Structures are given as structure tokens and as C-alpha cells.
Amino acid sequence: MAKKYDKADRPDMSPEEMYELATNVFLKTVEDKELAQKLQKSNLILRFVYHDEERWGPDVKPELTIDCSKDPIEITTGPCDIKPMITMTMEAFTAHLFWMKELNLMAAITRGQIKAKGPIPKAMRLLPLLKPLYANYRVVLKDMGRDDLLSFPPQ
């Protein structure tokens, strides 16, 4: 049975904090050279677009582009000219639930919580590589002093 979360109770996070969090999770993750090599083998260029109209307004949509075709892998925050192979658009709240392992990616795509464009089967092959990112997400939240996000959603 799917858990229900009251979105209104979610902790606030600014786009700037979101960029800091994502960049630090990424940098911590690619410290693992073996994992970085596996990501590079994919040659994928992924873009994540986040929104939170209620808190950021309709025009603020932070973007993260992860270019696995580069050595070292590069992350670009904000709009850029890099052409992604796969773009995933979602509410920041949805992304948080995903990284807290409270949301199944395929189910979220099917339900329209995540809009995905591009060769999604290629992205699905990366799912087994995400395990360190889940842990790193929590470590970086702790380092940022964001216990409010670590404890949301309540268990």
C-alpha cells in the first residue's frame, strides 16, 4: 500500500540549497572511482528539472545536468546549452521522496509524478548504481544541518 504524505508539512528548501545539496551528493558519489567509471560507461547526459510553484513561484525551475560522457563526469547547475539525452521533470518534493527511498521511480513515472523524456530504458539500467546516492543524500543533508529533511517523511 502506498504511503500518503501531506505535502504541506514538507520542510522548505530554497533553489540555492537544492543546488548545494545536489552538487555535494554528486561530488561525494563520484569520489568512488569504480562507480564513476560505471556511470561514464553509460555515456548518458541527464537533466533534472525541479519545481515548487507554491514556494518558488511558476517561473523558478532549478535544473541540474549531469554529463556522464565527460571524464571526469560534470554537473552543471542552472540552465545550460548541454543537450540532455534524458530529462526528468518533477516537484522538488517528489525528488526528496525518491532520494529518501520512499518513491519507486517507475511507479512515479507511470503516475505522472515524474515526467521523463528520452530513452528511459537506458536510464533504468542506472538504477542499480543509485544505492550510494541514497546514502550520500542522507550524509549531505546531515552535513548541511537539515535534520528536518532527514526526518521527513515521518516513519
C-alpha positions as CSV (number, residue, x, y, z in Angstrom):
1,M,0.0,0.0,0.0
2,A,1.4,3.4,-1.0
3,K,2.2,5.8,1.9
4,K,0.5,9.2,2.0
5,Y,2.4,12.3,2.8
6,D,1.0,15.7,3.5
7,K,2.9,17.9,1.1
8,A,2.0,21.0,3.2
9,D,4.1,19.5,6.1
10,R,7.3,19.3,4.0
11,P,10.3,21.3,5.1
12,D,11.2,24.3,3.0
13,M,14.3,24.3,0.8
14,S,15.4,27.1,-1.4
15,P,16.6,26.5,-5.0
16,E,20.1,27.6,-3.8
17,E,20.1,25.0,-1.1
18,M,18.8,22.4,-3.5
19,Y,21.8,23.2,-5.8
20,E,24.2,22.9,-2.9
21,L,22.7,19.6,-1.9
22,A,22.7,18.1,-5.3
23,T,26.2,19.2,-6.1
24,N,27.6,17.8,-2.9
25,V,25.8,14.5,-3.3
26,F,27.2,14.2,-6.8
27,L,30.7,15.1,-5.8
28,K,30.6,12.7,-2.9
29,T,29.3,9.9,-5.2
30,V,32.0,10.3,-7.9
31,E,34.7,10.0,-5.2
32,D,34.0,6.3,-5.7
33,K,36.2,5.8,-8.9
34,E,34.6,2.4,-9.7
35,L,31.1,3.9,-9.6
36,A,32.2,6.9,-11.6
37,Q,33.6,4.6,-14.3
38,K,30.3,2.7,-14.5
39,L,28.4,6.0,-14.9
40,Q,30.8,7.1,-17.6
41,K,30.2,3.8,-19.5
42,S,26.6,4.8,-19.8
43,N,27.6,8.0,-21.7
44,L,24.3,9.5,-20.6
45,I,23.6,13.1,-20.2
46,L,20.8,13.6,-17.7
47,R,18.9,16.7,-16.9
48,F,16.7,17.1,-13.8
49,V,14.3,20.0,-13.7
50,Y,12.6,20.7,-10.3
51,H,9.7,23.0,-9.5
52,D,7.8,24.0,-6.4
53,E,5.2,26.6,-7.6
54,E,3.8,27.1,-4.2
55,R,7.1,28.2,-2.6
56,W,9.2,29.3,-5.6
57,G,6.6,30.6,-8.0
58,P,5.8,29.3,-11.5
59,D,9.0,30.6,-13.2
60,V,11.7,29.2,-10.8
61,K,12.7,25.8,-12.1
62,P,16.2,24.8,-10.9
63,E,18.0,22.5,-13.4
64,L,20.8,20.0,-12.9
65,T,22.6,18.5,-15.8
66,I,24.9,15.5,-15.2
67,D,27.2,14.7,-18.2
68,C,28.4,11.2,-17.8
69,S,30.1,11.4,-21.2
70,K,32.9,13.6,-19.7
71,D,35.9,12.5,-17.8
72,P,35.6,13.5,-15.1
73,I,31.8,13.5,-15.0
74,E,30.4,17.0,-14.9
75,I,27.5,18.5,-13.1
76,T,26.1,21.9,-14.3
77,T,23.6,23.8,-12.1
78,G,21.1,26.1,-13.8
79,P,20.1,26.3,-17.4
80,C,22.8,25.4,-19.9
81,D,23.4,24.6,-23.6
82,I,24.3,21.0,-23.0
83,K,21.8,18.8,-24.8
84,P,20.5,16.1,-22.5
85,M,19.6,12.6,-23.6
86,I,17.1,12.2,-20.8
87,T,15.2,14.9,-19.0
88,M,13.2,14.2,-15.8
89,T,10.9,16.9,-14.5
90,M,9.4,16.7,-11.1
91,E,8.4,18.6,-8.0
92,A,11.2,19.1,-5.5
93,F,9.0,17.2,-3.0
94,T,8.9,14.2,-5.3
95,A,12.7,14.2,-5.7
96,H,13.1,14.3,-2.0
97,L,10.8,11.3,-1.5
98,F,12.7,9.4,-4.2
99,W,16.1,10.0,-2.6
100,M,14.7,9.1,0.8
101,K,13.7,5.7,-0.9
102,E,10.0,6.5,-0.3
103,L,9.1,6.6,-4.0
104,N,9.6,4.0,-6.8
105,L,10.9,5.6,-10.0
106,M,8.9,3.6,-12.5
107,A,5.7,4.0,-10.4
108,A,6.3,7.8,-10.2
109,I,6.8,8.0,-14.0
110,T,3.6,5.9,-14.6
111,R,1.6,8.1,-12.2
112,G,2.9,11.3,-13.8
113,Q,4.7,12.4,-10.7
114,I,7.9,12.4,-12.8
115,K,7.8,13.4,-16.4
116,A,10.5,11.7,-18.4
117,K,11.7,12.4,-21.9
118,G,14.2,10.4,-23.8
119,P,15.3,6.7,-23.8
120,I,14.1,5.8,-20.4
121,P,15.2,2.1,-20.6
122,K,18.8,3.4,-20.7
123,A,18.2,5.4,-17.6
124,M,16.6,2.4,-15.9
125,R,19.9,0.5,-16.3
126,L,21.5,3.0,-14.0
127,L,19.1,2.2,-11.1
128,P,21.4,-0.4,-9.6
129,L,24.1,2.2,-9.4
130,L,21.9,4.6,-7.3
131,K,22.4,2.8,-4.0
132,P,25.4,5.0,-2.9
133,L,23.5,8.1,-3.9
134,Y,20.7,7.3,-1.5
135,A,23.2,7.1,1.3
136,N,25.1,10.1,0.2
137,Y,21.9,12.1,0.0
138,R,21.4,11.5,3.7
139,V,25.0,12.2,4.6
140,V,24.9,15.6,2.8
141,L,21.6,16.5,4.4
142,K,23.2,15.8,7.8
143,D,26.3,17.8,6.9
144,M,24.0,20.7,5.9
145,G,22.3,20.5,9.3
146,R,19.0,19.6,7.6
147,D,17.6,17.2,10.2
148,D,14.2,18.5,9.2
149,L,14.6,16.9,5.8
150,L,16.2,13.8,7.1
151,S,13.1,13.2,9.3
152,F,10.6,13.8,6.5
153,P,8.6,12.0,5.7
154,P,7.9,10.7,9.2
155,Q,8.3,7.0,9.6
